[in-house]
Amino acid sequence: MIFLRVLSESFSQAIQQLTGNRLRSFLTLLGITIGIFCVISVLAAVDSLEDNIVNSFEKLGTDVIYISKEPWTEDPGQNYWKYISRPAPGIEDLKAIERKSRMAEYASLAVFLPGSMIKAERNYVEGAYFAGISQDYDKIVKLDFEEGRYFSPNEMQDGSEQIILGYKLAESLFEGKSGVGTRIKAFGKYFTVCGILKKEGKSLIDMMPTDEAAFLPWNTMAKIISIHKNANWGTMLNVKAFRGVDLEELKLEIASILRPVRGLKPSNPDNFAINQITMLTNIISKVFGVMNTAGFIIGMFAMLVGAFGVANIMFVSVKERTPLIGIKMALGARRVYILQEYLLEAIILCLVGGIAGLGLVQAVMFVLTHAMGIEMFVSWSNILAGLILAIIIGLIAGIAPALQASRMDPVEAIRKN
């Protein structure tokens, strides 16, 4: 009960400080507000971007390995000629994995062709992305359909002139009308639209921008372009593990399958790279960890300025209420209660500045979400971090004035005007 009374008194005094001299209070709490804004806005922005990037990667599957020419953890520019000379993943690799692997649930092959034109009656789109995919591609990279369907096994086997369009590509070609069953033209050939994918929206990382993409069966793509091991088309072999299978064990099994297919001797190094999504997410986490630290340090400088301002207000408050402090002590108030009262008052002042800073962060995130088309958010953990930081700054700023108030001599304090 005594603590609640002290808290109530501290809150009342803090409100008086804020309303009694609005300009002084505003300028003092501005430092706290800016400091909280700097720290939490950086944390929120980094968390939002990291979440967006990680989710973009995880759409590809955390239980999937990707076989390509080069490893994802190296800069391809440093060893360009080493990797470009490697054979691209091919249909022989896919068939060997499907035939011999005991740990792989699905395997698929995809070849990507950027920047081609596609036409539908009077409308056309330049720079559309094309992908030739094998049968189980949709079981590894999930494709959600707005309308229509995926390729049938017979269409895959026969290299049928069927095509699947991304949402934005279909919207541009058909202007909001249903496009399933419509014939379109690409690469000088006509294709029938069998499916249109749902809208995925913007993402910071699009290894395959599905909304602007067109998908063809692998054998259909093989009729259009020459796909062989020395071709420079972007080719990816994806392998999805059975549930419970360790990816490191799957990597070893896939390597043991691919090496004989590629004619590698025991002394020869691998001429392929086996990658997984965690390679990229670990790198991203390290980068964003550095950004978080930098933002925190920058924000703390602003917080330090705000803390000096709050300490100044509290010293002035103690001086103005010195006789009142003496009277309270004379009536039996213990020094610890005086200490608590002024310490809580400093904390409340900082919390007001902190809440203002958090409100400003929320407003900025709202504007950025609508401006960029990417969800920017302030997590509850960041809100809690902002409030805790404000409390800590309040403790630091208020401890010296509160100690000064609690150590006063009651008689001397009453005598002062």
N, C-alpha and C positions, 0 to 999 in steps of 0.2 A: 504493500500500500504506500509506504514512504517513497519507494522508487517511482511508482506511478505518479505521485504528487510532484516529485522532482522533475519527472519527464514532462508533466503538464505545464509546470512553471517554465521549464526550459523552452518548450514549444511556444508558449505565450511570449516570452522574452525575444525569441528569434523572430516571431512575426512583428513585434514592435520594432526590432532593428530594421527589418525589411521595409516596413511602411513609414517609419519615422523619418528616414532620410533615403528616399528612393534612389536618387542619383548615386550617392555613395554606395548603397547596397548593390545597385545595378553594375557599377564599374568593378566592384569587388568580386561579385559572383560571376562576372563575365569571364574571368580567368578560369574558374572552375568549369564553367559551361564549355568554353573553348577546349580546355584540356580533355574533358570527358568526350567531347565531340571528336577530337583528333584521335584519341585512343580507340573508342568504340566504332567510329566510322571505318577506320582501317581494319579492325578486327572483323566487322560485319562485311565489308567489301571483300576481304580475303576469303572469309568463310563462304560467302556466296559464290565467288568465282571458283574456289576449290571444289565446292559441292557440285557446281554445274559441270566442271571438267571431269571430275571423278564419275558422276552419273553418266556423262557421255561415254566414257570408257567402259563403264560397267554394263551399258546396253549391249556391248559386244560379248559380255560374259566373263565372269571371274573363274569359271571352270573350263576355259578354252585356251588352247595354245595356238600360236600363229606361226606358220613356217613361211619364211620369206628369204630373200637374198641377204639382207643385212640385219644386224641386231638393233633393237630400238634404243639401247643404252649408249650407243656410240654416235658421234657426229658423222653422218655419211660422207661429208665433204672431206674428212681427213683421210679416209681409205676408199675413196670413190672407185678407183680403178680395180681395187681388190674385190669389191662387192659387185660391180657392174659386170665383171667377167664371169661371175658365178651363173650356173644354169637356173632359170626360173622354175618355181614349182610347177609341175605339169600333171597331166592326166595319169601318167604312169605312177607317179608318187601317190596320187589319190587312190588308185585301184589297189596298190600294194598295201596301203594302210587299211582300206576297207576289207581286204582279204586276210591280213595277218594279225592285225591288232586285237588284243583281248581286253584292253583297257579303254578303248575309244568307243563311245556310244554312237557318235556321228562324225563324219568328215565331209568337208565341202571345199570346192575350188571356185575361185572368182578371179576374173580378169577385168580390169577397169580401163575405160576409154574416155578421157575427158574432152569436152569441147567439140561436140558434134551437133549438127542441125537436125531438128525433127519437125515435121509438118503434119497438120490436120486440116484439110480443106483450105480455107483462106488464112488460117493462123499458123504461125511457126515460132519456134524457140531456137535461138542460137546458143551454143555452149552448153547443151544438156550433157549430163554425165551418163554414160552407158556402162552397164556391168553384165558380163556373161557369167552365169552362176550354174552350179551343179545341183543335183536333186535335193540334197539335204541342207542347202544354204539357209532356208527359212527355219530350220530346227536349231541352228546355231546363232544366227543373227535374226532376231524375231522381227517378222514383217506383219504388221496389223493392217487389215484391209478395210477401207471405207466402203468399197463395193467390189464385187467380182471375186476372183480366186487366185490361187497359186498355180504354177504349171503342173500338169499331170505327168506321171512317169512316162507315158507314151510320147507326150510333147517334148519332154527332155531327151528321150532316146532318139526320136526322129529328127530333132532339130527343127521343130515346127515354128512357123512365123507368128508366134504369140509374143506379147509384150506386156509388162507390168509397169505402170507409171507412178511416180511420186505425186503427192497431193498438189504441190504448187505447179508442177509441170502439166498435170492434167487440167488444173484450173486455167492456166494460160492458153492451153490448146482448145479447150471446150467451153471456156467462159461460163463455168458454173453448171453446165449441162452434164448429164450422164454420158460418160465416154466408153463404157464397157460395150464391146461388140463393134466399136468404130474402127475403121481402117486408117492407119497413119503411115507416113513415109519417112524412112531414115536409111542412110547408106544406099540410096537408090532402090530400095526394096519396100514393099508394103507389108505391114504387120497388123494383126488384129489385137486390140486391147482386151486382155482377159481379166485384168484387175487394176484397181487404183488404191494406193496405200493411204492410210490415215495421216493427217498432218502431225508432224513431229515438233515443229516450231524451231526457234533459234537455239543454237548451242555454240559455245565457244570452241569446242573441238568437234569437228565433223570429219572423221576418217572417210566416211562415205555420206555426202549430203543427200539423204534419202528423199527429201521433199522435191529436189530438183533432178532426181535420177530416173533412169529407165532401165529395166532389167530384162534380159533375154536368156533363154536356155543356153547352156554352154555350147552344145553342138550347133546351135543356130549362130552363135558368135563365131564359132570356128569356120563357118562358111563365109563369113564377112571379112575376117582378118586372118592372117597367118599366125597361129599360136604354136610356138615351139620353144624349146628350152633356152635358146639364145635370143629370143625376142625381148624387146625392151618395154613391153606392156607391163603395167602394174599388175602383178599376180600375187594372190595370197591363198595359201592352203590352211584351212581352219580345222582344228580337231577338238571335239568336245568330249570330255571324260565322263565315264559312268559315275554316278553318285558314290562318293566315298573314296574314289581313286585319288591318290596323291599325285599332284601335277608333276613333281620331280620324277616320280617313277614313270609317268606317262611320257615325259620328255626322253628318258633313256630308252623306252620301248620304241618310240617313233624314230629316234636316231638309229637304233639297231635295224629298223625296217628300211629306212631311206638310204643308208650307206651302201648296201649291196645293190639296190636298184640303180644307184648312180655310179656303180663300178668303183667305189672307193676301197683301197687296200687298208689293212689295219694301221699302217704307218701314215696314211694320208689324213690331213685334218678335214673336218666337216666343210662342205661347200654349200652349206645352208645355215640359217639361224633359226632357233626356236625361241619364240618370245611369248610373254604373257602380260596381261594388263597390269599386274602388280609392279612390273618394272617401271611403268610410266607413273602410276599413282604414287610410288615411293619417291620418285624424283620430284614430282609436283608438291608433295607434302614437305619436302626439305626446302624447296624454293619459297613456299608460302610461309613456312616457319620463320625464315629470315625476314620476310616482309612484315610479319606480325611483330617480331622483335624490334625492327626499325620503327614501325608506327608507334609502338609502346614507348620507346625512348623519346621520340619527338613529342608525343602527347604529354609525357611526364614533365617536360620543360614548361609547358603551358600550365600544367597542374601546380608546379612549384610556385609560379607567379601568383596563381589564384590562392594558394595556401598562405603566402605572405599577406595577401589582401585580407583574408578571413582572420588571420592572427591580429592584424592591425585593428579590425573592427572589434574584436574581442577585448583587446587591451583598452580601447576607448570605452567599451561597455563596462568593463571592470572599474575604470576610473570614475565614470559617471555614477555608478551604483555603489561606490565605496561605503557611504553611510548606511545604505540598506543592508550591505553585507555585514557591517558591524552590528546592526540591530538584530539581524537573524542569529548571529553568533551569541549575542547577549541573551536572547530568548531561548537558547539551548540547541541551536542548529549545529550539528557536528561538522567538522571540517571536510569530511569525506562527502557530505551532501552538497556542500558549496562547490567542491571539486566536480562532482557529478553534474550539477546544474549547469555550470559554464562549459563543461566538456560536451554535454548533450546539446547545448545551444550551438556550439561550433559545428557539431555533426549535422544538426538540422539545417543550418545555413548551407553547408556543403551539399547536403542531399537535395536541397532546392535547386542549386546550380547543376547538380548531376542529372536531376530529372529533366531540367530544361535542355541540357546537352543531349540526353537520350531522345527527347522529343524532336530535336533538330536532326539527329541521325535518322530517325524513322521517316521524317519528311523527305530528306535527301534520298534515302533508299527507295521511297515511293516514286519520286520523280525519275530516278535512274531506271527503275523497272519499266516504266512506261516509255521512257525515251530510248532505251537500248533493246527492249523486247526480251530481256533476260531477267529472271527473277532475282531480285536483290532483297535480302531480308536481314532483320536483326533477331538473332536467336535469343531464346530465354537465357542461355548461358552468358551471352554477351551483355544482356540487360542486367543480370545478376552481378556480373563482373564490374559493370559501370557503377552500380549502387555500392558494392563493397569498396571499390576504389574511392568513391566519394566519402564513405565512412572513414576510411583510413586517412585520407587527407584532412578530414575534420578532426580526427584524433591528433594528428601531427600539428595542425594549426591551432588547436585549442588547448593543448596540454600546458603550454607556458602560461597563458592568461589564467587558466583554471587553477594552476598551482599558485600563482600570485594571489588570486582571490582567497584561496583556502588557507593561506599562511598569514593572513592579516591579523593584526592585534585588534580585538573588538573595540577597545576603548579609543585607540588611535583612529580607527576607521570611522567611528561615530562622530568624532570631532571634526573630520574633514567635510567641507561643503563642496 
